[in-house]
């Protein structure tokens, strides 16, 4: 089978659990949903099966001045926002995710959760 669209950026397995994610970065305080292509969103949605211990998400870096914030955003939450944007149902300011909102909904990579 020849595919014209690529797979997700990363996959990982640990025992019965697995993760698929896209790696994204922005030098702005807002990450544009346009940075995630429809085929990437479809791949994440296809992978996501919480009942089967399959998770999907976005590994997102906000690179602002000299401060880098690395976050894991669960696709289960992001897909709702991205889908509104992708179907032209987003309101003003809803075409992107502000760093404050991302921090509130995500998990920082360097937090105690990962130690």
C-alpha positions in Angstrom: 0.0 0.0 0.0 1.4 3.4 -1.0 0.2 6.3 1.2 0.4 9.9 0.2 0.0 11.1 3.7 2.6 10.4 6.4 2.1 8.6 9.7 2.1 10.3 13.1 5.4 11.7 14.2 6.0 9.3 17.1 4.6 6.1 18.6 5.6 4.5 21.9 4.6 1.3 23.7 5.0 0.3 27.4 3.4 -3.0 28.2 -0.3 -2.9 27.3 -0.3 0.9 26.9 0.6 2.9 23.7 0.8 6.5 22.6 0.8 8.3 19.3 1.6 11.9 19.0 2.4 14.8 16.7 5.3 17.1 17.6 4.6 20.8 17.1 6.3 24.1 18.0 5.6 27.8 17.9 7.6 30.9 18.6 4.3 32.8 19.4 2.1 32.8 22.5 -0.5 31.1 20.3 -0.3 27.8 18.5 -2.3 27.8 15.2 -4.6 24.9 14.6 -3.6 25.3 11.0 -0.3 23.8 11.9 -2.0 20.4 12.3 -3.0 19.0 9.0 -6.3 17.1 8.6 -4.6 13.8 7.9 -2.6 14.2 11.1 -5.8 14.8 13.0 -7.4 11.7 11.5 -4.4 9.6 12.5 -4.6 10.7 16.1 -8.3 10.2 16.2 -7.9 6.7 14.8 -5.3 5.8 17.3 -7.2 7.1 20.4 -8.9 4.3 22.2 -8.9 5.1 26.0 -10.7 1.8 26.8 -7.9 -0.1 25.0 -5.2 2.0 26.7 -4.3 3.8 23.5 -3.7 7.5 23.9 -3.0 10.2 21.4 -1.8 13.8 21.7 0.3 16.8 20.7 3.8 17.3 22.1 3.8 21.1 21.9 6.7 23.5 22.5 6.1 27.2 23.0 9.5 28.9 22.4 9.1 32.4 23.7 12.2 34.6 24.1 14.5 32.5 26.3 11.7 30.4 27.9 10.7 27.1 26.4 7.5 25.4 27.7 7.0 21.8 26.6 3.6 20.3 27.0 1.6 17.1 26.4 -1.9 17.9 25.2 -4.3 15.0 25.2 -5.9 14.6 21.8 -9.2 13.7 23.6 -9.4 17.4 24.6 -7.7 19.1 21.7 -9.8 17.4 19.0 -12.9 19.3 20.2 -11.2 22.6 19.7 -9.4 21.6 16.4 -12.6 20.2 14.9 -14.5 23.4 15.5 -11.7 25.3 13.7 -11.5 22.7 10.9 -15.3 22.9 10.2 -15.3 26.7 10.3 -17.3 26.8 13.5 -14.7 28.5 15.6 -15.3 32.0 16.9 -12.9 34.9 17.1 -9.7 33.8 18.7 -10.5 30.1 18.5 -8.2 29.4 15.6 -5.3 28.9 17.9 -4.4 27.8 21.4 -2.9 30.4 23.8 -0.1 29.2 26.0 -2.1 29.9 29.1 -4.9 27.7 27.9 -2.4 25.0 26.8 -0.7 25.0 30.2 -4.1 24.7 31.9 -5.2 21.7 29.8 -1.9 20.0 29.3 0.9 18.5 31.3 4.4 20.0 31.3 7.0 17.5 30.2 9.3 18.5 33.0 6.7 18.2 35.7 6.7 15.8 38.6 4.3 13.6 36.7 7.1 12.3 34.4 9.7 11.7 37.2 
